[in-house]
Amino acid sequence: MPGLYRSRRRLFCVAPLLLAASPSWAGGIMIYEAGNEGSGLANAGAAALASDPSVLMNNPAGLTELAGTQISANGQLILGDLTFSRDGNNDFSGNEGGNILKYLPGSSFFVSHQINERASIGFGMYGNFGLAVDYDDDWAGRYFTQESAILGVSLQPTYAYKINDDLSIGFGPRLMYGYFRTEVAVNNNVLGLADREDGQLEYKDTDVGLGFNIGALYRLNERTRLGIAYTSKVDLEFEDKASLDDISNPLLNLALQRANPSGLEIDMEVPQTAVLSLAYDLDSQWKLLGSLGWQDWSEFGKIGVEVDTDLAGTSTSVDRQYKDTWHASLGAQYQATRQLRWSMGVGYDSSAVDDEDRTADNPMNESWRLATGINYAVDEGLDLHMAYTLVWLGDMDINQTKSRSGDSLSGSYDNSALHIIGGGATWRF
């Protein structure tokens, strides 16, 4: 869902046509929700609250707070409400695309083990970035994008060490498996020909990148804990043959064959992030939480393009004006009974683009999160939890123009929102 990455693209095409393969992020947001109990807090206190092994995703140092061996398994479902509506300035024919994110399932798994009073180890498998958009094939913006998905799964072994009773540190290398797929319509009505059905470009590939998570957890006093964590960037490089179908324009087909569309390269930089969190025990029942975060989206906005018209190669660069984003959240937990704990939170993420720079392949905006959840202790060795988050993106205007023809896709995504439902279980041994 506000946020992901620097894209450098090498595309092959002919003079009147630019074939673009681009990643899409519904809302352009990082996914804080991984089905864990913390999903009900809108990311508040993420780097300071260590209630289960999922803390290694936000702050590896938190593992030192967990006793014995613990296992957490979670699942979540993202339901979208993102629909485009054209306005009077729109120049393209076609429908309005439908709901571009109907649903997206996900899961996560975490385990921790206390080696001794000072050291702990853990492992996590999770996905905390990547969404997808899927427009109708014949929608008005089909020459910009029809369908696109970028999904990332991280595998993170983790080591944490308690330096003294107040200070812990943790580190975890992060191996990320990335999957990218895009489809975009190709206009056969170029080079003087007309009344031809669209063709299509399809591209998909996978890659593996390496990064790391590092963090520290400090106990200020008996009631207050401060957590700080940093997540490095991860470079993903996709390079595979682009598939072209139904290119019925003979001049266009000849030019594409000469241009060799197999040389499509897409480099993405998953943003580095930093977060500062606070957890404060107000009394025996209430815990107050907060977080401030930064995400390096400005690196994603710089796009290098090579357009090959006669195999000589002409380079140009496009800056989509992406900018860094900021996150703030507040939350609370209420221990209603010995078994039942209630979480609630509100969060805000700034937008990585200004309104005039918004595009159909990534209709991002600032977002508000409203979250709540419960945790129920079945017995000493088993907790069950579930949470719900509303991610409100609001109204997003768009006016995206083709650089060659000057035709514009114009309209808005009104009352845009994501609904994230998650739950899972934590076992303690």
C-alpha positions in Angstrom: 0.0 0.0 0.0 2.8 5.2 1.1 5.4 3.5 -0.7 9.5 1.8 -2.9 12.5 2.5 -5.1 14.9 3.8 -7.7 14.1 2.4 -11.1 16.6 2.4 -13.9 15.1 1.1 -17.1 16.5 0.2 -20.5 13.7 -0.1 -23.1 13.7 -0.8 -26.8 11.2 0.8 -29.1 10.6 2.8 -32.3 10.5 6.5 -32.9 6.8 7.1 -32.4 6.3 4.7 -29.6 7.8 4.3 -26.1 7.2 0.9 -24.6 7.3 1.4 -20.8 7.5 -1.4 -18.2 7.0 0.1 -14.8 6.4 -1.2 -11.2 3.1 -0.4 -9.6 2.4 0.2 -5.9 -1.1 0.8 -4.9 -0.7 3.8 -2.7 3.1 3.6 -2.8 3.3 2.6 0.9 5.3 0.3 3.0 3.4 -2.6 4.5 3.7 -2.4 8.2 1.2 -5.2 8.8 2.4 -8.7 8.7 -0.5 -10.4 10.5 1.3 -10.1 13.9 -0.1 -8.6 17.1 1.6 -5.3 16.3 -0.6 -4.9 13.2 -3.3 -3.5 15.5 -1.0 -0.6 16.5 -0.5 1.2 13.1 3.2 0.7 13.7 3.3 2.6 17.0 6.1 1.3 19.2 7.3 -1.1 16.5 10.9 -0.9 17.5 10.3 -0.8 21.3 7.6 -3.4 21.8 8.8 -7.0 22.1 5.8 -9.3 22.7 6.6 -12.0 20.2 9.4 -13.0 17.7 8.0 -10.7 15.0 9.9 -7.9 16.7 13.0 -9.0 14.7 11.4 -7.5 11.6 11.3 -4.0 13.2 14.2 -4.2 15.7 16.4 -7.2 16.0 17.5 -6.2 19.5 14.0 -7.0 20.8 14.8 -10.7 20.8 16.6 -10.3 24.1 13.3 -9.6 25.7 11.8 -13.0 24.8 12.2 -16.0 27.1 12.8 -19.6 26.0 11.7 -20.6 22.5 8.9 -18.9 20.8 7.2 -19.4 17.4 4.8 -17.0 15.6 2.8 -17.9 12.5 0.6 -15.2 10.8 -1.5 -14.5 7.8 -3.1 -11.4 6.4 -5.4 -10.3 3.5 -5.3 -6.9 1.9 -8.6 -5.8 0.3 -8.4 -2.7 -1.9 -10.9 0.0 -2.9 -9.0 1.9 -5.7 -11.1 2.9 -8.7 -10.3 5.5 -11.4 -12.8 7.9 -12.8 -12.1 10.0 -15.9 -12.8 13.7 -16.2 -13.4 16.1 -19.2 -9.7 16.5 -19.9 -9.2 12.8 -20.7 -8.0 12.1 -24.3 -8.0 8.3 -24.3 -10.8 5.9 -25.2 -11.7 2.9 -23.1 -13.3 2.1 -19.8 -12.3 3.3 -16.3 -10.4 0.1 -15.3 -12.5 -1.2 -12.4 -11.2 -1.8 -8.9 -7.4 -2.2 -9.4 -6.6 -4.0 -6.2 -9.3 -6.6 -5.2 -7.3 -8.6 -2.8 -3.7 -9.7 -2.0 -3.0 -12.5 0.6 0.2 -12.8 2.6 1.8 -14.7 5.5 4.8 -14.5 7.9 6.7 -16.8 10.2 9.0 -16.0 13.1 11.0 -18.0 15.6 13.2 -16.9 18.5 15.4 -18.9 21.0 17.1 -17.6 24.1 20.6 -19.1 24.2 21.4 -17.7 27.7 20.7 -14.7 29.8 22.6 -12.4 27.3 22.2 -13.8 23.8 19.3 -14.8 21.6 18.9 -15.9 18.0 15.9 -15.9 15.7 14.7 -16.3 12.2 11.9 -14.5 10.2 10.2 -15.0 6.8 8.0 -12.1 5.9 6.9 -9.7 3.2 6.7 -6.0 4.2 6.7 -4.3 0.8 5.0 -4.8 -2.6 1.5 -4.5 -3.9 -0.2 -4.9 -7.2 -2.5 -3.2 -9.6 -4.7 -4.9 -12.2 -6.8 -2.7 -14.5 -9.2 -3.9 -17.2 -7.2 -4.7 -20.4 -9.1 -2.1 -22.4 -9.1 0.7 -19.9 -8.3 4.3 -20.9 -4.8 4.2 -19.5 -3.8 0.9 -21.1 -0.8 2.4 -22.9 0.6 3.4 -19.5 -0.1 0.1 -17.7 -2.6 -2.7 -17.6 -1.3 -5.0 -14.8 1.8 -4.9 -12.6 3.0 -6.6 -9.5 6.1 -6.4 -7.4 6.3 -8.8 -4.4 9.2 -9.3 -2.0 9.8 -12.0 0.6 12.6 -11.5 3.2 14.4 -14.3 5.0 16.2 -12.9 8.1 18.4 -14.8 10.5 19.0 -12.7 13.6 21.4 -12.4 16.5 20.7 -10.2 19.6 22.9 -9.6 22.6 22.1 -7.9 25.9 25.1 -5.7 26.8 23.8 -5.0 30.2 20.5 -5.0 32.0 19.4 -1.8 30.2 20.9 -2.0 26.7 20.5 -4.6 23.9 21.7 -4.6 20.3 20.7 -6.9 17.4 21.7 -7.6 13.8 20.1 -9.6 11.0 21.2 -10.0 7.4 18.1 -9.9 5.1 17.9 -12.0 1.9 15.1 -10.7 -0.2 13.4 -12.7 -3.1 11.7 -10.3 -5.5 9.1 -11.0 -8.2 8.2 -8.5 -10.9 5.6 -8.7 -13.6 4.0 -6.1 -15.8 1.7 -5.9 -18.8 1.1 -2.8 -21.0 -0.9 -2.3 -24.2 1.0 -1.6 -27.5 -0.7 0.8 -29.9 -0.8 -0.7 -33.4 -2.4 2.4 -34.8 0.9 4.2 -35.4 3.1 4.8 -38.5 0.2 5.9 -40.6 -2.0 2.8 -40.0 -5.4 2.7 -38.1 -8.3 0.5 -37.0 -6.1 -2.2 -35.6 -6.5 -3.9 -32.2 -3.9 -3.3 -29.5 -0.9 -5.5 -29.1 0.7 -6.2 -25.7 4.0 -6.3 -24.0 4.5 -8.7 -21.0 7.5 -8.9 -18.8 8.3 -10.9 -15.7 11.4 -11.9 -13.8 12.7 -12.7 -10.3 15.8 -11.7 -8.5 17.5 -12.0 -5.1 19.0 -9.1 -3.1 20.8 -8.7 0.2 20.5 -6.1 2.9 20.4 -6.0 6.7 18.5 -4.9 9.8 20.2 -3.5 12.8 18.8 -2.0 16.0 19.2 -1.2 19.7 16.8 -1.3 22.6 17.4 0.8 25.7 15.5 0.7 29.0 15.4 4.3 30.3 13.7 3.3 33.6 11.4 0.6 34.9 8.5 2.0 32.8 10.1 3.3 29.6 11.8 1.6 26.7 13.4 3.3 23.7 14.0 1.4 20.4 15.9 2.6 17.3 16.4 0.5 14.2 17.8 0.9 10.7 17.0 -1.2 7.6 19.4 -1.0 4.7 18.4 -0.7 1.0 18.1 -3.8 -1.1 19.0 -3.8 -4.8 16.9 -5.9 -7.1 17.9 -6.3 -10.8 15.4 -7.7 -13.2 16.7 -8.7 -16.7 14.7 -10.9 -19.0 13.1 -11.1 -22.4 10.0 -9.1 -23.0 7.2 -10.9 -24.7 5.3 -9.1 -27.5 2.0 -10.4 -28.7 -0.5 -9.4 -31.5 1.7 -6.8 -33.1 -0.4 -6.5 -36.3 1.2 -3.4 -37.6 3.9 -4.7 -40.0 6.1 -1.5 -39.9 5.9 -1.6 -36.1 6.7 -5.3 -35.9 9.7 -4.9 -38.2 11.0 -2.0 -36.1 10.5 -4.0 -32.9 12.4 -7.0 -34.3 15.3 -4.7 -35.3 15.3 -3.0 -31.9 15.5 -6.4 -30.0 13.1 -6.0 -27.1 14.8 -8.8 -25.1 17.2 -6.2 -23.6 14.8 -4.9 -21.0 16.6 -4.2 -17.7 14.9 -2.9 -14.5 16.9 -2.0 -11.4 15.0 -1.3 -8.3 16.3 0.0 -4.9 14.1 -1.1 -2.0 14.3 2.0 0.3 16.4 2.2 3.4 14.4 3.1 6.5 14.9 4.3 10.0 12.5 4.2 13.0 12.5 5.5 16.5 10.0 4.0 19.0 8.9 4.5 22.6 7.0 2.2 24.9 5.8 3.6 28.3 3.9 1.6 30.9 1.4 4.0 32.3 0.2 1.5 34.9 -0.4 -2.2 35.2 -3.0 -2.2 32.5 -2.2 0.6 30.0 0.9 0.8 27.8 1.4 3.9 25.6 3.4 3.7 22.3 4.7 5.9 19.6 7.0 5.8 16.5 8.7 8.2 14.1 10.1 6.9 10.9 11.8 7.9 7.6 11.9 6.1 4.3 14.3 6.9 1.4 11.9 7.1 -1.5 13.8 9.8 -3.3 16.3 7.2 -4.7 13.4 5.4 -6.3 12.3 8.4 -8.3 15.4 8.7 -10.5 14.7 6.8 -13.6 17.3 6.3 -16.4 15.9 5.4 -19.8 17.6 4.2 -23.0 15.4 4.4 -26.1 16.9 2.4 -29.0 15.4 3.5 -32.3 18.1 2.3 -34.8 20.4 0.3 -32.5 22.6 3.4 -32.1 21.1 4.1 -28.8 19.8 7.5 -27.5 20.0 8.1 -23.8 17.6 10.4 -21.8 16.7 10.6 -18.2 13.4 11.2 -16.4 13.0 12.2 -12.8 9.5 11.3 -11.5 10.1 13.7 -8.6 9.8 11.0 -5.8 10.8 12.3 -2.4 11.5 10.9 1.0 8.6 10.1 3.2 8.0 10.4 7.0 5.9 8.3 9.3 4.4 9.1 12.7 2.1 6.9 14.8 0.6 6.7 18.3 -1.0 3.7 20.0 -2.0 2.0 23.2 -2.4 -1.4 24.7 -5.0 -2.2 27.4 -4.7 -5.4 29.4 -8.4 -5.9 30.0 -8.0 -9.2 31.8 -5.2 -11.7 32.5 -6.0 -13.3 29.1 -7.2 -10.5 26.9 -5.1 -7.6 25.6 -6.5 -4.9 23.3 -4.4 -2.8 20.9 -5.3 0.4 19.0 -3.3 2.9 17.0 -3.3 5.7 14.5 -0.6 6.5 12.0 0.3 8.9 9.2 2.6 8.6 6.2 3.5 11.5 3.9 3.3 11.0 0.1 6.3 10.2 -2.0 4.9 12.3 -4.9 3.2 15.7 -5.3 -0.2 15.7 -6.9 1.1 16.9 -10.3 3.6 14.0 -10.4 1.1 11.1 -9.8 1.0 8.3 -12.4 -1.4 5.5 -13.2 1.2 2.8 -12.6 1.7 4.0 -9.0 -1.2 6.1 -7.7 0.3 7.0 -4.4 -0.8 9.5 -1.9 -0.4 10.4 1.8 -2.1 7.9 4.0 -3.8 7.6 7.4 -3.9 4.3 9.3 -6.5 3.4 11.9 -5.8 0.0 13.5 -7.1 -2.2 16.3 -6.6 -5.7 17.4 -6.8 -8.2 20.3 -4.5 -10.8 21.8 -6.0 -13.7 23.7 -3.8 -16.0 25.9 -5.4 -19.5 25.6 -2.9 -20.7 28.2 0.7 -20.0 29.2 2.1 -21.5 26.0 -0.3 -20.2 23.4 -1.6 -16.8 22.3 -4.0 -16.1 19.5 -4.3 -12.6 17.9 -6.2 -10.8 15.2 -6.2 -7.2 13.9 -7.8 -4.9 11.4 -6.2 -1.8 9.7 -7.9 0.8 7.5 -5.4 2.6 5.3 -7.1 5.8 4.0 -5.5 7.3 0.8 -8.4 9.7 0.1 -8.9 11.4 -3.3 -6.0 11.2 -5.8 -6.1 13.4 -8.9 -4.1 12.3 -12.0 -3.1 14.0 -15.2 -0.5 11.9 -17.0 0.6 12.9 -20.5 2.3 11.0 -23.3 5.5 12.8 -24.2 5.2 12.1 -27.9 1.5 12.6 -28.8 0.6 15.0 -26.0 -2.5 12.9 -25.1 -3.5 12.9 -21.5 -5.0 10.5 -19.1 -7.0 12.7 -16.7 -9.2 11.9 -13.8 -9.1 10.8 -10.2 -9.1 7.9 -7.7 -11.8 8.9 -5.3 -12.2 7.7 -1.6 -9.3 5.3 -2.0 -8.6 2.9 0.8 -7.0 -0.4 1.8 -8.5 -2.8 4.3 -6.0 -5.2 6.0 -7.2 -8.1 8.0 -4.7 -10.4 9.8 -4.2 -12.9 12.6 -2.1 -15.7 13.9 -0.8 -17.6 16.9 2.3 -17.5 19.1 3.6 -20.6 20.9 6.0 -20.4 23.8 8.2 -23.3 25.0 
